[in-house]
Amino acid sequence: MSIRVHALAKNLGLSSKDLLAKLKKLNVKVKGHMSSLDDETAQIIREELKSKPKSKPKAKPKPKVDKPASVKKPDEKKPDEKELKELQIKIPLTVKELAVKMSLKPTDLIKTLMKMKIMATINQSLDEETVKKVGEEFGFNLGRLPTLEEEFLERHKEKDTSGKLVARAPVVTFMGHVDHGKTSLLDLIRKTKVAAREAGGITQHIGASEVEVDGKRITFLDTPGHEAFTAMRARGANATDIVVLVVAANDGVMPQTIEAIDHARAADVPIVVAINKCDLPNINIARVKAQLSQHDLVAEDMGGKTITVNVSAKTGQGIDDLLEMILLEGEMLELKANPNRPARGIVVESKLSRGMGPTATILIQNGSLKVGDVLICGDYYARVKSMLNDHREQIKEAHPSNALEISGLTGVPEAGDAFYVVEDEKKAREFSLQRLEEKRLKGAVAITHISLEDLYSQVKEGKIKELNIIVKADVQGSLQALIESLQKLSSKEIAIKVIHSGVGNVNVSDIVLAAASNAVVIGFHVGTESRAQAAAEKEKVDIRLYNIIYEVTADIKSALEGMLEPHIKEVFLGRAQVRQIFKVSKIGNVAGCMVLAGKMVLHAPCRVVRSNEEIFRGKISSLKKFKENVKEMNAGSECGIAVANFKTIRVADIIECFEIEKVARRL
Ligand code: GDP
């Protein structure tokens, strides 16, 4: 439903011209009095115009910087339980703009910001969090109006289901344990099903491929494993319709098989199982199926619903069946799209290539793309100069579920970024700049995922109803015990859900899954792999390591009650790798190191990691640049490091230093 501007003006007892002026002030973009406004916008405008006279009894001929009576001074008592005044604004906005919106003097706003320890100048942009906080100080509940881009995208997406929908090809990803044959299967399918169209020779991959079986198409994404799959999902992109879980018949279900199952499930993507290497002697397929059923993948011949196909990438056995089953699963999903609309989809891969500039492999999820179209792609945009299909042939037009490589981008987008076609380059540039500006602002406020500290407040605010947990333990027995005691902690307010569990150290895959599913990682008698540590720091995933089951449950209980004691947190500073060992009189062994990330800091606490395991914890007692003592060394530089009381340092050891931070409990 919508209403035209002139009708709304009549409703409100205003002239169209007056309403248009007011709309402009409210940042609602309309062309003229015949433009229509959607219901929600109209409602906001009604409320906005209604609330004005209340707060400003005497019209508003005065300059807007005057403070109306109803606006609270920040020094006054807290707005107690008094209702906050609703106000919709576009974000980011400058201090000046915000002052105008709240009818304040900019200096008053700056003073209050200073009290909140935010130093801002009048023309500085503010991010959403700051705006909300400072708004409350003045008695406002500030809501964010959708950005022009968001509004545009909303309209774009509405077209997804309008128009004539046609069936589209399923998009498939192979996942499974390393060496179980994902690459071999994909290569074989590509070779046997695609070769007919090729002029011969090896095709260079674009990160995705399409095959045709009995006139029906399937698009395969070459994601190397479930980490990439979930990393894309963490960015909000679910490209895959069906996961083919590859399990080698001779090996059976392995740790990464379970990871893959959990990743696919967390993404709500159906699984077709390919039992591979069926050409090998002495294999026991029934055993593999029994193992799978322990993970709720019960094969059809065992009375379950999971499609399983016995295949061999070596002999080609079962490949046709597998493709047929993928198509069947695809049909059941009733995948549809509207080719007669501008394209949108996601980035599968991207790179900066010599001569071509930034290029990206994109998957069209809806609509059609033509050469010459302008599209926004992540933070960048392009007028599409050339499009290559998966055989690197130039094409002029592409349709839903097609994967293709495009060039002409203004920068390199990230895998998982969304793209969509806009009407012209001007709009693309505008959105792109706006995004880059927002990113710059957000840079200061990093993304965070759930942590036990802020669990309580999030539950109270109704933000979460489920606590997702990933559990890693040293042995299967304690894993089971831990999961059971965790599940008992579920309450009416919050359900505890173990989305993945496994034996072994916390690894990157755990962090990626935690980031995508907003989960906390709990390790029991295990450590964290260094790559995982780095990923957790980047993604702000809460990892908690324990040695006593009771402590795990006690911590979660306290977190649920908002009574968690402050905990000591290690904040990563830097990582260096030992390249050489020197003997230095007085100091002893000094490790000649390369700083790999961050910075190494003299006297900082540190740990020594060997083969992904922490073997020592201490302090950096000496830091040298050649012979000179220094306080810090940055990434990329070579330095000498001595770790106090640690004599057995070896080449290839990793030294990580960190800061200790006490995290207060937040209520
Ligand atoms: P990925 O790590 O899952 O991608 O596994 P690869 O495709 O790289 O395969 C790992 C190894 O298993 C390679 O040496 C392959 O040649 C071998 N392999 C893959 N599929 C089969 C199969 O069906 N039968 C046999 N005998 N070997 C296979």
Residues whose N, C-alpha, C, O or C-beta is under 5 A from the ligand:
A	BS01	GDP	H177 V178 D179 H180 G181 K182 T183 S184 L185 N276 K277 C278 D279 V311 S312 A313 K314
